Amino acid sequence: MHMLKALSAKHSFAPVLILFFVVNLFAIPAESRSESVAVAGQATSIRELPNGVEVSDGALKMQVTALRDDVIRVRVVRGQQLPEDASWAALPEARRSLVAVTAANDSGFVGFRTKLLYVRVDRSNLALTVLDAKGNVLQKDARPVEFRGESFKISKAMPSEEHYFGLGDKVGPLDRRGQGFTLWNTDSYQWQESTDPLYKSIPFYMSFCSGQALGVLLDNTWRSRFDFGRSEAGTLSMGAVNGSVDYYVIYGPSPKQVLAGYAWLTGPTPLPPLWSLGFQQSRYSYTPQSRVLEVAARLRADKIPADAIYLDIDYQLKNRPFTIDRERFPEFEAMVGKLKAENFHVVAITDLHIANLPNQNYAPYDSGTQGDHFVKNPDGTVYSGKVWPGPSVFPEFTQKKTREWWGGLYRSFESMGIEGYWNDMNEPSVFGSPTLTMPENVQHRIDEPGFAARTASHAEIHNVYGMENSRATYEGLLKIAPNVRPFVLTRASYAGGQRYAATWTGDNSSTWNHLRMTTPTLKNLGLSGFALSGADVGGYAGTPSAELLTKWLEIAAFQPIDRDHTEKGSGDQEPWVGGVEQEAIRRRFIEERYRLLPYLYTTAEETSRTGLPILRPLFLEFPDAEPDRHPIDVDRTVSAEFLLGGNLLVAPPLYPEELDAYSVTFPSTGWYDYWSGAQIRTAQENSAANPEDVVNGAPTLPTIMVHPELAALPVYVRPGTILPIEPLVQSTDEKPEGPLTLRVYVGPDCHGQLYQDDGKSFAYRDGASLRMEFGCEVKDGQLHVHVGPHQGTYPAWWNSIQVEVFGWAGANSVIVDGKPLPLSVQPDAHSWAVTVPDSGKGTDLVWN
């Protein structure tokens, strides 16, 4: 939330902020300036390991090990003693994993081979090269690791055709090439396209070069820097001001395989509660109690589907976390109960700062003090900084006992019926501080399984502090209600934070440019592990025009988290604002999101198993779309497009406010219009023999021209998709009435799937789920559609299935399990439909 706005009312803060960013972006730590540079020399000691190798020059030691055939770990240290093997990001079981390797040494190199990789270290300077099994270079040190005082820098060669993605919520183009970034979690109110750093520090990137993908995680929580050829052309550098050199290299070769490896290393996004995929309404702040109920009632009266109402800080007494202002919310528990009866899930903000209120019966402060749970200054006194409640103290989330104490604070809210929690301001943001946060010499006590007990400075813990806050919330909720899936929304995090919370892009602005920037930011968040992510729909800072809000709601209907949120002092931003015509457009898109919930939830379940994001860049599904195998999304004309799951392509204009026609590019042929069902005929198909449609001897990708309309958003379906659709509901707690619809879009490799469970509990782990597989095939002039049997014990809400077929001409009849059935012709929808009972045993349909 909005620290800078609060300060700017009293202070001219912008110049200070700019100076802070500039100084911290380029400064070398003072303790490093007087130190000489240390670089590895000739190897003097080599030790082969069962899963790797250790090489030393006497002053530096490098250890390279294989965790899997496709994942290696690189550690470099000054001296001969490696630091403790502990990580906030990489899972213990992953770090303990090992695979046997075959030594591969010669006069110039020492190294090893796995089944997929060849790793070698130059004997002359300990420079590292990673190759695939065929000997193709995947990654190569441009120079050896360099130490300067306590800081270090790793330099890698940058092939001219290589592209880079990831690092979380960094703004700017999707491709990081030519850019430089600082990782230092920062409250960045009303950030702009050049703002850096931002809220999260995700030191993971994916490289993609000629169809080969590689992932790199630099597991270092200190202030770090990634430079993708900005400072030195042809050289990628990454490093930190302190801490250990400890990084992982994850081989694909496909981008999907890299993300699967990253999920194995840091954990996937867990399966969320179903309601969190519904439409969410929020603002800073809905107050008093009557206003909350008024907004909820209007959503239901206007039949705008919705699942969540957010309570920002004004529901609290004087902004104090874990309190309730009984003047503005005199019947808080009854309000929550009434909302729950109307199928609304209440999400309450719980910032991590605890009001510094000794002897005032403020329970979180009193119990936190009694348990010694607050961060301390170097002299042993409790650190206090000003935030929303005024002077505040901060929990010591690096202690297991403190996280357990924090989690216990939710017990009363849980008993009231609150179902989601919003951890904001957890960079941590501190008002009036010259660094916008705690002083770097504030002390944190690490008392954590897997770590040696010790004291660490805030400079080391800062980037992981917000993640540990969301971890404490998530784990606390699990302890209170072990069979209920928690929903936690966090602003700040670190690599691995996807295990505990969804996220959003922070305090954006109500501008067309911020709408445009949302797509690349969400793509990179998804490629960084955060599959459940979104942006403040309509923009947080300022009031959007009616057209901007409409277009933003349209696009957000196809994104993972769909939350309309705005700041205090801005105009109303609910879907009905701007008149009945605007409301009708917005309602239609929100309704479409709810019809798509079977597909969206199935995609979320896939994410929980594979680590694949829900919102995807096109190159993730189509890495070979371009003849030269470069990632299609880096092309300017394609950069606004994205995939929802693997099968829906959403194609807003690159500049959504412009009225001019624009081109939509497809990564393959045969796509269908989602809205009409018609199969797209592209410009290339219309003029297949035209030599002007050939570039460098290869056909251009299929394109069409689209004329933008306020009430329309181009969405397309991949050929070969079988898409599950449900009847419209007003919330995810409402049982759909009618058949399940399967839309069959005839094409190659035709298949689909459906996953269902109760959407709330962990009973699916014991088999209380429903999974179905679908397929279609053209054979002997007939279309065969297979509806697989129900797998699992969870009962279906439907008893019949409507099968709609697109892209199949001339159907005369359909045979279902050997018996002919009436066929419904829908020429306007370009489809043929039939409704069949679903016994759960599976059904086969043949279209003549």
N, C-alpha and C positions, 0 to 999 in steps of 0.2 A: 504494500500500500504506500504511497503518497507522502513520504517524508519531506521531499524537497518542496512540495507545495506548501506544507505547513511552515517551513522555514522562510520561504520567499516572501511571505506576508510581512515579515519583520526585518528581513536582512537581504541585502544585495548579494545573493549567494552564487549566482552563475559564474562570475570570474574565478571565485575560489574553487568551484567545482571543476572548471576547465583546467585550472592550474594543477589541481590534484591529479586529474587524469593524465595530463602531459608528463608531470614529474614521475608518476608511478609507472607510466608506460615505458619510459626509456631509461630511468635511473638505474645505475649499478649500485647494489647495496654498499653502504659506507665501509662495512667490514671487509668488502672484497676488493676495494680499489687499491689498497696497499699491498695486496697479495700477488705473488707471481703466478703466472699461468702454469698449470701442471697438465702435461699431455703424455700419454703412454709412449714408451719407447720399445726397444727390442725385447721380445719375450725371453725371459730367463728361466721360467718354471712353467711346466705344462702338466696338468693332472687330468687323465681321462676319468670320466664319471660314467656310471651305468646308463645315465640318461642325458649326458652332455659332456662338457669340458670346462676346466678352469685354467686360465692363462694369467700369468703375472709377469710384470717387468721389474719386480722388486719394490716398486713404489705404489703401483696400482694393481688391483686384481679384477679380472673379468670372469664371471661365471655365466655360461650359456647352457640352458637345460631345455629339454623337450617335455612339456606337460602332456601333450598328445602329438600325434603325427603331424598335426597342422597348427600347433600352438607352441611357441617357444618363449622362454623367459630370459631376459638379459639383465644382469646385475653388475654394476661396476662400483668399486669402492677404493678410496685412497687408503693405503695400508693393506693389511692381509686379512682383516677380520670383517666379514660381512655383517651388516646390522641385523637386528632381529627380523625374523620372517613373519611380519604382521601387516595386515591391510584392512582398511575400512571398505575398500571397493571389491577386491577379488575374494571370492568365496574360499574358505579354508580347504574344502574338499578339492577344489580346482588347483589351488597352490600345492597341495600334497600329491596331486596326480603326477605320474611319470610314465614314460614309455621307453622301452629299451632302444638304444641307437647303435649304429655301426660307425666306428671311428673312421675318419677319412682325412688323413694327414699326408702332406708332402713337404718338400723343402721350403716352400713359401707360405704354406697355410697349415693351420691345425683346425680340425672341425669334426663334423659327424653328419650322418644321414639318418633321416627317418624314412618312412614309406613315401612321404610326400615332399620332403624338403631336404636340401643340402645346405648346411650352415658351416661357414668357414671364417676363421679369424686370422688376419695377416700377422705373421710372426714378427714383422719389422716394427709394427706400431699398434697392434691390437685392433685394427679397424675391422668391422664386421660386415659380411656380405651374406644375404639370404637368397638362395636360389630355389627354383622348383626342381623336381626330380629329373627333369630333362636338361637342367643346366641353365635355364633362363633366369637372369637376375631379377629378383622381385624387390629387393631393397639393398642399398649399398651405402655405407658410411662415406660421406664426402671427406671427412677427416676424423681422426679419433675423438673420443669423448674428451672434452676440455673442462678442467676445473679451474675456477678463479676464486680463491678464498673459499667460502662455504658454498658458492654457487657452482652450477655446472651447465654445460651446453652440449647437446647431441646434434650432430649435423649429418644430414642424409642428402644424397644426390637426388635431384629432381629431373627425371626425364621430361623432355619438352611436351610429350603427349599425355602426361599424368595429371589426374584431377583429384581433388581432395574434398572430403565431406565430413561433417560431424561437429564436435566441440559444443554441442548443445544449443542454447539459445543465443547464439551470436547472430547479429543482423548483417544485412548485406546480401550479395549474391549467394546462391546455393554452393557454388564451387569456391573453396577457400583459397585457391591458387592466387598468388599475388597479394595476399592479405596477411596481416599480422594481428595477433590477439593476446591480451593479457587475461589470465584466469585468476580472478579475485572477486568473490561474490559481493555484489554492490547493489544497493538500492538506487535504481536509476529511473526516477519518476520522469515520465514524458520523454523517454529515450527516443533517439532519432537514428537515422540510417548509419551514422558514423559513430554512435555511442559505443564505447568499450572501456572497461568491462561491464558485464551485466550480472544477472542474478545468480546464475549457476556456473559451476566449474566442472566441466565434463572433459577431462583430458584424454579423449578418445577420438581418433579420426580414422576414416577409411580412405585408402588410395585406390584409384581405378585407372588402369593403364592397358589399353588395347585388349579389353575383355578380361583382364586379370585383376582381382580385388585382393586387398590386404588391409588388415586392421591393426592399429597400434594404440595401446593404452599405456600412458605414462602415469604410473601409480605414485603420485607425489602430491601431497596436500598443500604444500607451500605455494606462495605466489609464483605462478609459472608463466611461461611465454611460448607461444607457438608462432613461428614465422614461416609462411609458405612462399618463400622467394621474394618477399617484400624488401628485406634489407640487403639480401645478397642473391642476385639472379642465379637460378639453377641450384640453389641450396635451400633445403628445408631444415629448420632448426627448432629444437624444443629444449627447454631447460627450466630450472627453478632456482630461486635465490638460496635454497638450502635443502636439506634432506637428501635422501638416497637416490641414486640412479637405479631405477627398477622399472623396466617396461616389458610389455608383452607384444609379440608379433603373432597375428592370427591370419592364417592363410585361407583363401577361398577354395578354388579360384573364383567362384561366383560371389557376388555381393551377398546373396542370401546365406551362403555358407559362412561368410565372415560374421554376419550378425548372429547366426546360430552359435558360432564360437564365442562371440562376446557375451551372449546370454549364458552360455555354459560357465564362463569365467566370472561374471558379475551378477548373474541371476536375471530371469525374465520378469516382465510385469505380471503380477498375479492376476487371476481372473477377477474382474471387478464385480460389484453388485450390479445387476441389470439396470436398476434405476439410474445409475450414474451415467448411462449412455443416453438417457432421455434429455429433453430440453430443461435448462436450468435458468432461473431468473434471480438476479441479484442486483444490488446497488449499495453504495456507501452513502447512506444507510436507510433501510426500511425501518422507520420509527415514526410514531409509537406503534404499539401492538395493533391498533386498529388499521394502520396502514398496511401492515403485513397481511392481515386477513383480507383487506380490500383488494390487494394485488392478486392474491390467490383466488378470491371469488371472481374477479374479472377474467382470469385465465380460464376458469371453468365455465363461466357464463358465455364467454365468446368462443368456447370450444377450441381453444388453443392448447394442444397437448403439452403437458409439462409434468415434471417429476420432482423438481427441487426448488426450494426457496432458501436463499442465503440470508443470514443475519450477520451484518458487519459490526464494527466495534460499538456502535451506539446502543446495542441491547444491554451492554454492560454498565455497571455502576462506575461512573467516572473513568471509563475505559480500562477498568481493572479486569484482567483475564479471570475467568471462572467465577464471575459474579453476574448478577442480574439487576438491572435498574427497575425496581418495583414501582416507581412512579410512571415510567413510560410503558412498562410491561407488567401491569399489576396481576395478571392471570397468565403468567408465562406458561406454566404447565398445561393449563386448559387450552391456550392458544396452540401449543405444539400438538396436543391431542386432537383438536379440531382440524388442524392441517393434515394430520395423519389419517383422520377419518375421510378426508377428501383426497387421499392418495398423494399427498405431498410429503417429501422427505426433507426435513429441516437440516441445513448445514450451518453450523455455528463457527464463527472465527474464534480461535484461541491462540493469540500471539504468545510468543515464548517469554516475553519480558514480564516479570512479576513486580507489581508495585512495591516500592521500598517503604513499607508501612509497619514499623515495629510498634507493638503495644496498641494496635488498633483493631484487633480481632479479625484480621484479614488472613483467612485460613491458609491459602497457598504460601504466603510469606512466613507465617508462623511455623507451619510444618516443614517448609523448606529450610528455614534457619535451624530448627531442631535437628533435622537430619543432615545438616552440613552439605546442602545441595547446591550452593551458589558459587559461581566463578569468583576468584579472588585476585587482588592486586599482588604485585611482587612482595609487598610487606606483610601479606597475610590477611589484610582486611578485605571485606567483601567489596567487589567492584560494583559501582552504581553508575548508571548512565541514564540520560533522559530519553524517554520514548512517550507513547501516547498517555500513559497514566501519570506522567511526570517522572521523578527519580525512580529508577527500576533496577532490579537485580536480575541475574541471568542464570538459568540452571546449568549445571555441570554435566552435559549430556555425554561426556566421555567416561562417565562412571555408570556402570550397570545399575547400581542401586539408585542413582538419580533418575535414570530413565524409568525405572520401575515406580519410583515416587511420582514422577510426572504422569505416567500412564494411569496411576490411581486417581489423579485429580479428575478424570473423566467419569468416574463412577456415578456422581450425582446427575450429570448431564445425560448419561445413558439411561438412568432410571426415569428421567423426564421424557424420553422418547427421541432425543436428538440422534440422528442417524449418520451424519457426516461432519467432518471437522476440517477446518481451513487453517493451516499453519502459515501465517504471513509474517513479514518483517524479520525473517529468520536468517538474514545474511551474516550476522545480525545487524539491523539498522539501528543507529544511535543518533539522536538529534544533537546538533550543536558540536559534534565531534569534528575536528579538522580532517579526519580520515573517513567520516561517515559511519564509523563502526567502532568497536572496542579498540583501545590501544594495543599494539602488537605485543607489548610486554606483559599483558594480563596473563595469568597463569591458569592452566587447565590440568586437572589431575586425571591421568589415565588409569582407570581401574576396571579393566575390561578383559573378558576371556579371550585368550589368544594374543594378548599384549603384555609386555613387561610393565609392572606398575611403575609409573614415573610421572614427573611433572613436565608439561610441554607449554610453550608459549602460544599465545593466540595467533601469532604469525604462522605457526604450524597447523593449528586446528581450525582456523577461520573458514577455509573452504569446505570443510566437512561438517561444520557446526549445524547448518540447516538440515542436512541429511539426517544427522543423529537426532535432531528435534523431531522430524517426521517419523523416524524409526521408533522413538520413544512413544509417540502417539499411536502408531500402528500396533506395536507390540502390546501397549497398554490396553487398547481396545480388544485385542485378541484374548488377553487375560480376563477381562471383564465379561466378554461374551465369546467364548471359544468357538462357537459354531456359527458366528455371523461374520461375513466378509466386511472388513473395515473399508471405509472410503475416507482417504486423507488427501487433501490438496495442499501442495507445498509450493512456495515461490523459489526458495534457494535449495540447492542440492549439490551432490557430487556424483561421480561415477558409481553406479550401483544403487543410487537412490530410487530407481524405478521399482525396487523390491518393496518399497514402503508407501509410495504416494504417486498420485497423478500430479501434473503441473500445468502451468500456463505461462504465457510470455510476459507477464508483468504489466506495468502501468503504461500501456500503449496510448495512442491518441485517436480521437475521432476524425481521422483524415483518410482520404482515398489512398494516400501513400502507405499508411499503416495497414490498411486492408491488403494492399499489394504485397507488403513485406511479410504478411502472415504465412503465406504458402512456403517460401523457402525456409523460414524459421521452423515451422512445424515439420517439414521434411527432415531438416538436420537434427531436430530433437528426436524424431523417430529413429534416425540412423545412429543416435547416441544412446539408445536404450529406452527412451521415454516415449512409449507407445501411446499412453493416455495423456494427451496434451491438447491444449487449445489456446485461444486468445480471447481477451475480453471482447465479446461480440458488440459491434457498434463503436468500440473504442472506449477507453477508460477516461482519459483526460479530455474534457470538452463535450460539446453536444453535437451529434451527427445530424446532417440533413436527413430528411425523410428518405431520399433516394439512397444515401449511403447506408443507413440502417437496414433498409430493405435488401440491398445487394449483399451486405455482410451476413444477414440472417439466412439468405439463400445459400451462400457458400458454406457457412458454418454448419448447415444441416448435414453436410457430407464430411464433417471433420470429427475427430474422436470425442472431444469435450465441447459441448455446445452451451456455453454460458454467456448470457447477456448481462453485462456488468458496467457500471459507470460510477463516477466520483461524486462526492458531495458538492453541491453548487451547480452541477450541470442540469440540463433539462431532462425531463422524463424520457426513458428509453425502452419502455415496454413495447411489445409487438403491436399494440393498438395505436401507438402515438403516430400522428400524421394523417389520420383519417381512415375511413372504411376501405378505400381502395388499396392503400398501402397494407393495411391489416390483412386483407384477403390474400394478397400475394404472399406475405410472410407466413400466414397460417398454412397455406398450401405446401410450402416447403418444409415446415415443421411437421406437418402431417406425413409428408413423404418420408421423413426420417423415421417416423414411427412404423410406417409400413415396412421399412427396410430393416427393422430391428432384428429379425431372424438372421439376416445376412451379417449385420453389424456385430451381433453377439457371437455368431459363429467365428467371425474374424478375430474378435477379442479372445476367444478360447484358443484359437490357433496361436495368437500372440503369446499366451501364457505358456505354451509348450515350446515354441520355436524361437521366440525373440523377434519375429518379424513385426514391423510396425503396422499399425492400422492404416494410417495415412502414409502412402509410399511414393517415392519418386518413380518415374517410369522406368529408369534404368534398372531398378531392383527386379522388376519382372521381365524386362526386355534388355538385358545387358548387351545383346548383339544386334540391336535394332539398326544401328548405323553400319554401313559397309566397313568403315575403319574402326568400328567397335568402340567409339568414344561414347560416354554417357549422354543420352539424348537430352536430358534435362538441362545441360549446360548451354544448349542453344537458346538464344534469346527468345525466339518465337514459341518455344515449348515451355519456357521456364515457369509460366503460371499454371500449367496443367499439373494434376496430381491424380493418384489412384487411391480410391477407398477400397481397402483390401486388394485382392489381385485382379478384380474383374470390372470395376466401375471407374471410368475415366471422367474426371470433372475438368472442364475446360473454360474457366472464366477468362476474360481478356487480360492481357498483361497489364494494361492500365484501365482498371474497371470503370473509371469515370468518363472515358472517351466514348464517343458515339460512332466512330468509324468502324467499318467492317474489319475483321481480323481473321487470320488463318488458324485453324485447329489442325495439329499434326497428330497422326496416329502412328504408334510404334509397329503396327502390323496391319494387314488388310482384313476386311470383312466385318468391321464393327457395326453395332446397331445403335440407333437412337433410343435412349432409355425411355423417353416420354412417348414416342409414337410407335416404337417397335420396328420401324422401317430400317432396312439395312442400308448403310451409308455407301453411296457411290462417290468416290473421291475424284479430285481433278485428274489424277494420274489414270484412273480407270476410264474417265471420259475421253482422255486423249493419250491412250497408252503408247501410240506409235510416234508421238510428237517428240522430236529430238530435243526440243527446248526443255522437256521434263527429265532430262538426263544430266547429271552433274558428275564430272570426273569419270565418265564411263559407266556409272552405276545409277539406277533409278532413284529418284528422290523418294523420301517417305510419303505415304499417302496424306493428302491434305484436303481440307474443304474451307470455304470462306463462310464466315458466320457474321450476321448483322446483329449487334447487341441490342437487347431489349430489357427494360427494367424488370419485367415480369418473367423473364426467361433465364435459365442457366443451362448451357449445353452440358449434357451428361450422356455418356455412351457405355455400351455393354460389350465386353470382350466376346468375340465369337467362340462358341464352345462352352459358354457359361450356362449353368442351371441355377437360377436365382430364386431363393425362397422369399416369399412375401406374405405378410399377415394382414388380416383386416384391421382397419383403423381403430385404435384405442386412444383414450385420453390420458392414460398413464400406464406404466409398465405393470402396475398392480392390477389392472383391469384385464380380465380374461377375454381374449379375442373371440368374437362370435362369427362363425362361418368356416369355410374350408381354408386349409393352407394352400397357397398358390405356388406352383413351381413354374417359372418362366424359362422355357427351354430355347436358347438361342443357338441354332444349329451352326456347327463349325467344327474344326479339328480338335481332337483331344477333349471331347465334350464330357463334362463332369460337373458335379457340384456336391455340396455337403450341407448338413444342418446339424447344429448342436443346440440342445436345450437342457436346462435344469431348473431348479426352483429360483435361481437368480439371486439367492440370498445367503445360503448356507454353504458349508463344506461337505454336504452329503454326497456331492458328485464324486468325491474321492473314494467313496465306498460303493460306487456304481449307480447312484441315484441320478442318472443323467440319461439323455436320449440322443443318440447319434444316428444319422441316416446318410447314406451315400447314394448319389444319383449318377446316371450316365446316359449317353445317347450315341447312336451309331447309325450311319447310313449303310445299308446292306441290301443288295439285290433290288435296288429301286425303292426300298422301303426305309422308313425312319423307325428305328427301335429305341424306345425310351425305357430305361430301367429305374424303378423306384425301389431302393433297397429296403430291407426289413429294419424294424426298430432294433437298435442295439442299446442295452441298458434298461434300467427299471423305472425311469421317470416316465409318467404317463403323458401322452400327447394331449394338447388342448383341443385338437381337431379330430374329427372322425371321418373326414373326407378330404381329398386332394383335388384341386383344380389344376390340370396340366395345360399350360398355354405354350404353343409352339410357334416360334418366329423363324422366318427364313426357310420355310418348307412349302413349296408351291404345289398346287394341284391335289391336295388331300381330298379323298372321296369318303373314306371311312376310317375308323380306328378300331382295332381289335385289342381288347383288354383281357389278359390271361386267357386267350383263345376264344373270347366271345365278342361279337360286334356290339358297339355302343353308339348312340347318337352323337354326332359331331356338331359343335357350335362354331359357325363361321363368323369371324369378326374382322371384316375387311378393313375397317377404319383403323383397327389396331394391328393390322398386318399379321394376324395370328389365327390359329385354329385351336379350339379349346374343348376339353372334355373333363367332366368331374367324375371321379371314381371313389368308391369307399376305400378307407385305409384300415385294413385289419391288423396292420403292424407286421405282417408276414412278407411284405414286398409285393410289387406289382410290375408287370411287363406290358407295355403298350406298343402296338405296331401301327404306324400310320401309312396307309396305302396311297 
